[in-house]
Amino acid sequence: MHNVTDAERAAMAELVRRAHDASHEPGKAGIAAALLCDGEIIAEGANHVHLQNNPTLHAEIVALGRAAEALDRPDLSDCTLLSTLQPCEMCLAAMRFAGINRVIFAARQENVPPRYFAFPHLKLSDFLGPDARFKAVGGLMEAEVLPLYEHGQE
């Protein structure tokens, strides 16, 4: 896969491992995310929806919040977000509000059950818009995570 750095590949491999581990723990979902800044992981997040009974606590939202806290600023435009699952509409919007210009993910929307997306008519391209600065790379290590999402239980 082009345009993916060694640091991004290594971070995704770690996220895939964490997602598989979490999928076996009660109340946890096999979805993991992280933010990289200058090639270093500065924050990670797991899906906490069922752990905290909060439908907004997707892995990406948790990671965004932790990154903003770690950097002590809401502007994360110098970071890249990675996720084991293509970010949903809520997470994509939050990323854009945080200034994220690059997202890399494993499982793509077209390869998982529609349950993971509240507005299936919205596609990733709708969030890219005319702003050519926002880049999305999907399918990195996809085969390793698709079994987690095939039944839509995560």
C-alpha positions as CSV (number, residue, x, y, z in Angstrom):
1,M,0.0,0.0,0.0
2,H,1.5,3.3,-1.0
3,N,1.9,6.4,1.0
4,V,1.9,4.6,4.4
5,T,5.0,5.0,6.5
6,D,6.7,2.3,8.5
7,A,5.5,4.1,11.7
8,E,1.9,4.0,10.5
9,R,2.2,0.3,9.6
10,A,3.6,-0.5,13.0
11,A,0.9,1.5,14.7
12,M,-1.8,-0.3,12.7
13,A,-0.3,-3.7,13.6
14,E,-0.5,-2.8,17.2
15,L,-4.1,-1.5,16.8
16,V,-5.1,-4.8,15.1
17,R,-3.6,-6.8,18.0
18,R,-5.5,-4.6,20.6
19,A,-8.7,-4.9,18.7
20,H,-8.5,-8.7,18.7
21,D,-7.6,-8.8,22.4
22,A,-10.5,-6.5,23.2
23,S,-13.0,-8.6,21.3
24,H,-12.5,-11.3,23.9
25,E,-13.1,-9.1,26.9
26,P,-16.6,-8.6,28.4
27,G,-18.1,-5.3,27.5
28,K,-15.3,-4.3,25.1
29,A,-15.5,-4.1,21.3
30,G,-12.8,-5.1,18.9
31,I,-12.3,-1.6,17.5
32,A,-9.2,0.4,18.2
33,A,-7.8,3.8,17.2
34,A,-4.7,5.9,17.7
35,L,-3.3,9.3,16.8
36,L,0.2,9.7,15.5
37,C,2.2,12.9,15.6
38,D,5.6,13.1,14.1
39,G,5.6,9.3,13.7
40,E,4.9,8.6,17.4
41,I,1.6,7.4,18.9
42,I,0.4,10.2,21.2
43,A,-3.0,8.7,22.1
44,E,-4.9,5.5,21.8
45,G,-8.6,4.7,22.2
46,A,-10.8,1.7,22.3
47,N,-14.6,1.5,21.8
48,H,-16.1,2.3,25.2
49,V,-19.8,2.5,24.1
50,H,-20.9,-0.5,26.2
51,L,-18.4,-0.1,29.0
52,Q,-19.7,3.4,29.8
53,N,-23.2,3.2,28.2
54,N,-22.3,6.2,26.0
55,P,-23.1,5.9,22.3
56,T,-20.5,8.6,21.5
57,L,-17.5,6.9,22.9
58,H,-16.3,5.3,19.7
59,A,-12.6,4.4,19.6
60,E,-11.8,7.4,17.4
61,I,-13.6,9.8,19.6
62,V,-11.8,8.5,22.7
63,A,-8.4,8.7,20.9
64,L,-9.2,12.3,19.7
65,G,-10.0,13.4,23.2
66,R,-6.9,11.8,24.7
67,A,-4.7,13.4,22.0
68,A,-6.2,16.9,22.6
69,E,-5.6,16.4,26.3
70,A,-2.0,15.1,25.8
71,L,-1.2,18.0,23.5
72,D,-3.2,20.5,25.5
73,R,-4.9,21.9,22.4
74,P,-8.0,21.1,20.3
75,D,-6.1,21.5,17.0
76,L,-4.8,18.2,15.9
77,S,-4.0,19.1,12.3
78,D,-0.5,17.8,12.6
79,C,-1.7,14.3,13.6
80,T,-2.8,11.3,11.6
81,L,-5.7,9.2,12.9
82,L,-5.6,5.4,12.5
83,S,-8.4,3.0,13.1
84,T,-9.1,-0.7,12.7
85,L,-12.5,0.2,11.2
86,Q,-13.4,3.0,8.7
87,P,-14.6,5.8,10.9
88,C,-18.3,6.3,11.0
89,E,-20.0,9.6,10.1
90,M,-19.8,10.9,13.7
91,C,-16.1,10.1,14.0
92,L,-15.3,11.6,10.6
93,A,-17.0,14.8,11.5
94,A,-15.1,15.0,14.8
95,M,-11.9,14.4,13.0
96,R,-12.6,17.3,10.6
97,F,-13.5,19.6,13.6
98,A,-10.2,18.6,15.2
99,G,-8.4,19.5,11.9
100,I,-7.2,16.0,11.1
101,N,-6.0,15.9,7.5
102,R,-5.2,12.2,7.2
103,V,-6.9,9.0,8.3
104,I,-5.7,5.4,7.8
105,F,-8.0,2.5,8.5
106,A,-8.2,-1.2,8.1
107,A,-11.8,-2.5,7.4
108,R,-13.6,-0.5,4.7
109,Q,-17.3,0.4,4.8
110,E,-18.2,-1.7,1.8
111,N,-16.7,-4.8,3.4
112,V,-18.6,-4.6,6.8
113,P,-22.3,-4.9,7.8
114,P,-24.2,-1.6,7.4
115,R,-24.8,-1.5,11.1
116,Y,-21.5,0.3,11.6
117,F,-22.8,3.4,9.7
118,A,-25.9,5.3,10.8
119,F,-26.3,7.0,7.5
120,P,-25.2,4.5,4.9
121,H,-26.0,6.9,2.1
122,L,-23.1,9.1,3.3
123,K,-19.7,7.9,2.0
124,L,-16.2,8.7,2.9
125,S,-16.0,10.8,-0.3
126,D,-18.7,13.1,1.2
127,F,-16.3,14.0,4.0
128,L,-13.4,14.5,1.7
129,G,-15.3,17.3,-0.1
130,P,-13.4,19.8,-2.2
131,D,-10.7,20.1,0.5
132,A,-7.8,18.2,-1.2
133,R,-5.8,18.4,2.0
134,F,-7.9,15.6,3.7
135,K,-6.5,12.2,2.7
136,A,-8.0,8.8,3.5
137,V,-6.2,5.5,3.1
138,G,-8.3,2.4,3.6
139,G,-7.7,-1.3,3.6
140,L,-4.4,-1.4,5.5
141,M,-4.4,-4.9,7.2
142,E,-8.0,-5.3,6.3
143,A,-8.0,-9.1,6.1
144,E,-6.7,-9.3,9.7
145,V,-9.7,-7.4,11.1
146,L,-12.7,-8.4,8.8
147,P,-13.5,-11.5,11.0
148,L,-14.1,-9.1,13.9
149,Y,-16.8,-7.2,12.1
150,E,-18.4,-9.8,9.8
151,H,-21.4,-10.3,12.1
152,G,-21.8,-6.7,13.1
153,Q,-21.5,-7.6,16.8
154,E,-18.6,-5.2,17.7
